[in-house]
Amino acid sequence: MGHLPPKVLRAWLRGGAVATICAGLLALGASWPPTAAPWTVAMDLVHWPLDGHPGEFDFAARASSAMLGGVMVGWGMMLLLIPYRPESRPALLGGLLAWFVADSLGSLASGFAGNLVVNVVFLLVLAPPMVWLKPGHSPSTG
């Protein structure tokens, strides 16, 4: 797998960055009740069984979704635009792993273990191209 062409790896990482941005926009939408439905349905799916809860978010959940959405949109844009240089790879991988551990432990501690599945999906989408893409290549350029 480490021998995939740089073009494929860039497309893979670009897709992961776009998915991160889209997830962030969905989270951001939950900050306003009229646009919260897609995120609340996603949260219901992750917090199995599918039972209609959480139906509506309270103020704290809406505020947290707004902050989470902003961070995810920013993180996705950074992944989309940053050039891969030898000095940037450890920071990107370190940030990804720090997020994975912190988010996963927080999810377990809060009783939201279903979020681990989402975390693993994001890790599997974002980590391989970061590891395999040779330094000097950017996901947004050739």
N, C-alpha and C positions, 0 to 999 in steps of 0.2 A: 504493500500500500504506500510505502514511503517513496515509491518511484512514480507516483502519479504526476502527470505534466503540471507545471506551474499554473497553466491556464485553468485546469480543473480545480486545483487547490484554491486559486483566487476566487473562482466562481462559488465553490463550496463555502469559503469564509464570507464572501459577499452575501450569499443567501442566509447564512447564520446572522450576519449583522442586520440584514433587512428584517429577519424574523424577530430579532431582539427589539428593533425599532417598532415593529407592528405590535408586539406584546406590550411595549411601553405605552403606545397610543391607546390600546385597549384599557390598560390600567389607568391611564390619565382620564379616559372617558368615564370611569367609575366615580370620579370626583364630583360629577354633576348627575343628579338622579335621572334626568331624561335620557342620558346616554350610558347609564350604568349596566344595562341588561347584558351585553355581551360578556363583560367581566364577571358579573355575578353568576352567569351560567357557567363560565369557565371555572370559577371558584367552587361551584357546586359539583362539577365533574371531578375536580381534583380532590375534593373532600367527600369522597364516596360514602354512602350511596347517593345517587341522584334523587333528591327529595325536595327540591325547591328552596333549600336553605344554603347559603344566606340569601334571603329574599331581597331585603333592602339593607344597605350599609348605613351604619350610624355615622355621626360626624367624624369620629376618630378613624374609622375605616375609609371614609371618603378622603380625608386629609392624607392618610398613609398611602392610599392609591395614587393620589396626585404626586406625592414625592417619589414613590416607586416608579411611576410612569415617566417622570422627568429624568430620573437617573437612568432608566433603561433606554430611553431615546438617546440620551447623551452617550451612554456606553456603546450603543449600536453605531452611532455616527463616528465615534472614535475608532471602533473596529473597522468601519468602512473606509476611513480616510487615512489612517496612520500608515506610513511606510514601514516595511519590515526590514530593520537593520539589526546587526548583531546585538546592539545595545538595547533595542526595544523588545525583543522576543522574551527575555526573562521577566520584564515588567508586565507584559501582556499575559504571559502564562501564570505569573505569580498573582496577578489580579484576578484572573479567572479561577484559579485554585482557592484563593482567599475567599472569593464570593461563594464558591461551591461549598466549602467547609462551613463558613459562617451561616449561610442561608439554610443549609441542610440541618445543622445543629439547632438553629433557631426554629426551624419547622418542626423538628422532633420535639423540642422543649415545649412548644405551644400546642402540641397535639395535632399538628397539620402534616402528618407523615406523608400524605398523598403528594405533597409538593416535591418530595424527593424524586418522584418519577419525572416531573417537569425539569428538575435540576439536572438529572442524569441526561435527559434528552438535550438540554442546552450544552452540557459539557461535551457530549458526543458530537454535537454539531460544530462547536467552536474550537475544541482542543486539537483534533487531528490536523486541520490545515495550519494551525499556529505552529505545531511541532514540525510538520513536513515541508511547509513553504520555506524555501531558501531565503536567508536574509537578503535584503535589497529589493525584494518584490513587494508591491503593495496590492491589497485586494482590489483596489479601484483602478489600478493602472497595469500596463503590460510590463 
